[in-house]
Amino acid sequence: MRKAWIFLIVAVVVAIFAYGLSLKILDREYGVTSPLPSFLSIIENSEVSTLDIWTPVIGALFTSSGVPEISAKSALIYDTTTKKTLYSKNALERLPMASLTKIMTAVVALENSKKDNYIVKERDLVGEDSMGLSRGEVMSLNELLYGLMLYSGNDAAETIASNYTKGREGFIKAMNDKANSLGLKDTHFTNPTGLEGDGNQYTTVHDLLVITDYAMRFEQFAKVVETFQHHIPYTLDHKEFFLENTTNLLTSYPGIKGVKIGYTPEAGECLVTYLDYKGHKIIGIILGSDNRRQEMKDLLDFALESEGVPPPPHG
């Protein structure tokens, strides 16, 4: 009888594993989300959510006629509604991502339980881009997310990372664990900011598409990145902050809902944009551009026209 029970337990475990594997294969083929059981999907010693693989099929679906000329080293425009590639250039080329890194910083922060009492340390105050934090201030995660995404605050990113339960290095490990759990093989993080100089940090526009699509599932993240202006009032814990998102296309291209800009001399001008227009939800990514704003507008116009949708009037 005991042997029969052991055999039954082994058979059930094998069946569950085979079922999970079949769902994983379906994920890759059809772009649907079918998380595995948690005990089969958590990366060992990591603190990321369950495995959630969405692999978009990147293919050139346009002709040479009317395709915009762009300076960007790599670019991708993808309609998540129709699951179509509308423009692709060097989609799998590994390149530096500058502050687009902070999209993953936000994801890891949101997937962990600490919401308040983020204490700003002196070592968190790095880089030129800053939301204006001072040593000793105490912030909530929501306040830091606005500084992270609207002002691209390196101080916000480092404060989030340094307050992680396993410290800054543990946070960076969680960023890489999350990339792995999303099935991304061409993305690696060495810091939470995107600043140059402390390691081999890179991604592809393909991988950024997956990261951005995942991030936009968080209601809090989506609300933050679509915000143009945000006021954080004075409290006994911190000063007052006025934040404004001036470098994305929120006020110049109807339907834009964020997401993030980035720049370093190494990476060039980078931009991830989310467009929700006339029933089409489109993610656009540009890396290594000389004129990210205009090139993104040109690519979005082209993408909408290729879907039979007249682009909106814009500046």
C-alpha positions in Angstrom: 0.0 0.0 0.0 2.8 2.4 0.9 4.5 1.8 -2.5 1.3 2.5 -4.2 0.9 5.9 -2.5 4.5 6.8 -3.4 3.9 5.9 -7.0 0.8 8.0 -7.0 2.5 11.0 -5.6 5.4 10.8 -8.1 2.9 10.4 -11.0 1.0 13.5 -9.9 4.2 15.6 -9.6 5.3 14.4 -13.1 1.9 15.2 -14.5 1.9 18.7 -13.1 5.4 19.4 -14.4 4.5 18.1 -17.9 1.4 20.3 -17.8 3.4 23.4 -16.8 5.9 22.7 -19.5 3.2 22.5 -22.1 1.8 25.8 -21.0 5.3 27.3 -21.2 5.5 26.2 -24.8 2.1 27.7 -25.5 3.3 30.9 -24.1 6.2 31.1 -26.6 4.1 30.1 -29.6 0.9 32.1 -29.0 1.9 35.0 -26.7 -0.5 34.0 -23.8 0.3 34.1 -20.1 0.1 30.8 -18.3 2.1 30.9 -15.1 3.4 27.6 -13.8 2.6 26.4 -10.3 4.7 28.5 -7.8 6.9 25.6 -6.7 8.0 25.1 -10.3 8.4 28.7 -11.3 10.3 30.6 -8.6 14.0 31.0 -9.4 16.0 29.5 -6.6 17.0 32.1 -3.9 15.3 34.9 -5.7 12.5 37.3 -4.7 10.6 37.7 -8.0 7.0 36.8 -8.8 6.1 33.6 -10.6 7.3 32.8 -14.1 5.5 34.9 -16.7 6.9 34.4 -20.1 5.5 36.4 -23.0 7.6 36.1 -26.1 6.5 38.4 -29.0 7.3 37.3 -32.5 9.4 40.0 -34.1 9.0 40.2 -37.8 9.2 42.9 -40.5 5.6 43.4 -41.7 6.2 46.5 -43.7 7.5 47.2 -47.2 10.3 49.6 -48.0 7.9 52.2 -49.2 7.4 55.1 -46.8 9.5 53.7 -44.0 11.0 56.5 -41.9 14.8 57.0 -42.0 16.0 57.1 -38.4 19.4 57.6 -36.7 18.6 55.2 -33.9 20.9 52.1 -33.7 17.9 50.0 -32.8 14.1 50.5 -32.7 10.9 48.5 -32.4 7.2 49.4 -32.7 4.8 46.7 -31.6 1.0 46.6 -31.5 0.1 44.6 -28.4 -3.6 44.6 -29.4 -3.1 43.0 -32.8 0.2 41.3 -31.8 2.0 42.7 -34.8 5.5 44.1 -35.4 5.0 47.5 -37.1 8.6 48.5 -37.4 11.8 46.7 -36.4 15.5 47.7 -36.7 18.2 45.6 -35.0 15.7 44.2 -32.5 18.1 41.7 -31.0 21.2 43.9 -30.8 22.5 44.3 -27.3 22.9 48.0 -26.4 23.2 50.2 -23.3 19.8 51.4 -22.1 20.6 54.4 -19.9 17.7 55.3 -17.6 15.3 52.9 -19.3 16.8 50.7 -16.6 14.4 52.4 -14.1 11.4 50.6 -15.6 12.8 47.3 -14.1 13.7 49.2 -11.0 10.1 50.1 -10.6 8.9 46.5 -11.3 11.1 45.0 -8.6 10.1 47.6 -6.1 6.4 47.1 -6.8 6.7 43.3 -6.5 8.1 43.5 -3.0 6.1 44.4 0.1 7.9 47.5 1.5 5.7 50.5 0.7 6.8 53.2 3.2 9.7 54.4 5.3 12.4 54.5 2.6 15.2 56.3 4.3 17.5 58.4 2.1 21.2 57.8 2.7 24.1 60.0 1.6 25.4 57.3 -0.8 22.0 57.4 -2.6 22.6 60.9 -3.8 24.3 60.1 -7.1 24.2 61.5 -10.7 23.0 64.7 -12.2 19.3 63.6 -12.7 17.7 63.9 -9.3 14.2 64.4 -7.8 16.0 66.5 -5.1 16.2 64.2 -2.2 18.2 65.0 0.9 20.0 62.7 3.4 17.7 61.6 6.2 14.4 62.2 4.4 11.8 59.4 4.7 9.7 58.7 1.6 7.0 56.3 0.6 7.4 54.0 -2.4 4.7 55.9 -4.3 6.5 59.2 -3.8 9.7 57.7 -5.0 8.1 56.2 -8.1 7.0 59.7 -9.2 10.6 61.0 -8.8 12.0 57.9 -10.5 9.8 58.0 -13.6 9.0 61.7 -14.1 12.4 63.2 -13.2 14.4 60.1 -13.8 15.8 60.5 -10.3 18.9 58.6 -9.7 18.5 59.4 -6.0 15.1 57.8 -6.1 16.4 54.7 -7.8 19.3 54.3 -5.3 17.0 55.0 -2.3 14.7 52.2 -3.5 17.6 49.8 -4.0 19.4 50.6 -0.7 16.2 50.1 1.3 15.6 46.6 -0.2 15.5 43.9 2.5 18.7 42.3 1.1 20.4 45.6 0.3 21.5 47.2 -3.0 23.3 44.1 -4.3 20.3 42.0 -3.5 18.1 44.4 -5.3 20.3 44.2 -8.4 20.2 40.5 -8.2 16.4 40.6 -8.0 16.4 42.8 -11.2 18.4 40.1 -13.1 16.2 37.3 -11.6 13.1 39.1 -12.9 14.7 39.4 -16.3 15.4 35.7 -16.3 11.9 34.9 -15.1 10.5 36.8 -18.1 12.6 34.7 -20.4 15.0 37.5 -21.3 18.4 36.3 -22.4 19.9 39.6 -23.7 19.4 41.8 -20.7 21.7 42.4 -17.7 21.7 44.9 -14.9 24.6 46.1 -12.7 22.9 49.1 -11.1 19.3 50.4 -10.6 19.9 53.8 -12.4 21.3 53.2 -15.8 24.4 55.3 -15.1 27.6 54.3 -16.9 30.8 53.1 -15.3 30.1 50.3 -12.9 29.5 47.2 -15.1 28.2 45.5 -18.1 24.6 46.7 -18.4 22.7 46.1 -21.6 19.4 45.1 -23.2 17.7 44.9 -26.6 14.5 46.6 -27.9 12.9 43.2 -27.9 13.6 42.6 -24.2 12.5 46.2 -23.4 9.2 45.5 -25.1 8.6 42.5 -22.8 9.7 44.5 -19.7 7.5 47.5 -20.6 4.4 45.3 -21.4 4.9 43.6 -18.0 5.4 46.9 -16.1 2.2 48.4 -17.6 0.2 45.7 -16.0 0.8 47.4 -12.6 -2.0 49.9 -12.1 0.3 52.1 -9.9 3.1 52.1 -12.5 0.7 53.0 -15.4 -0.8 55.8 -13.3 2.6 57.3 -12.5 4.0 57.2 -16.0 1.0 58.9 -17.6 1.3 61.8 -15.2 2.5 65.1 -16.6 2.8 67.1 -13.3 2.8 65.8 -9.7 3.0 67.6 -6.4 4.3 65.9 -3.2 3.4 68.1 -0.2 5.7 68.8 2.7 5.5 66.5 5.7 7.6 66.2 8.9 9.6 63.5 7.0 10.5 65.3 3.9 10.4 68.6 1.9 7.9 69.6 -0.7 8.4 68.4 -4.3 7.1 69.6 -7.7 7.7 67.1 -10.4 7.0 67.5 -14.2 7.4 65.1 -17.1 8.7 67.3 -19.9 10.7 65.0 -22.1 8.3 62.4 -23.2 5.4 63.0 -25.7 2.6 63.2 -23.1 1.5 66.7 -24.2 2.5 66.6 -27.8 1.2 63.3 -29.2 -2.5 62.4 -28.4 -2.9 59.0 -26.9 0.6 58.8 -25.4 0.5 57.3 -21.8 4.3 57.5 -20.9 6.7 55.6 -20.3 10.4 56.6 -20.0 13.3 58.5 -21.5 17.0 57.9 -21.0 20.4 59.4 -22.0 24.1 58.8 -21.4 26.9 59.6 -23.8 27.4 55.8 -24.1 23.8 55.0 -24.8 22.7 58.1 -26.8 19.1 59.2 -26.7 16.7 56.4 -25.6 12.9 56.4 -25.3 10.1 53.9 -24.5 6.6 55.1 -25.4 3.2 53.6 -24.8 0.4 54.7 -27.2 -3.3 54.0 -26.6 -5.1 55.3 -29.7 -8.3 54.2 -31.4 -8.3 50.7 -30.1 -4.5 50.1 -30.6 -2.1 49.8 -27.7 1.4 50.3 -29.2 4.7 50.1 -27.5 7.6 51.9 -29.2 11.3 51.6 -28.2 14.3 53.6 -29.5 17.9 53.1 -28.5 20.9 55.1 -29.6 19.1 57.9 -31.3 20.2 61.5 -32.2 16.6 62.8 -32.1 14.4 60.4 -30.1 11.3 62.6 -29.9 10.9 63.3 -33.7 11.9 59.8 -34.6 9.4 58.3 -32.3 6.6 60.5 -33.7 7.6 59.5 -37.2 7.6 55.8 -36.3 4.2 56.1 -34.5 2.7 57.9 -37.5 4.0 55.1 -39.8 2.8 52.4 -37.5 -0.7 53.7 -37.3 -0.9 54.2 -41.0 0.2 50.6 -41.6 -2.7 49.6 -39.4 -5.1 51.7 -41.5 -5.5 54.3 -38.7 -4.9 58.0 -39.6 -2.4 59.4 -37.1 -3.6 62.2 -34.8 -2.6 65.8 -35.4 0.4 66.6 -33.2 3.1 69.1 -32.7 
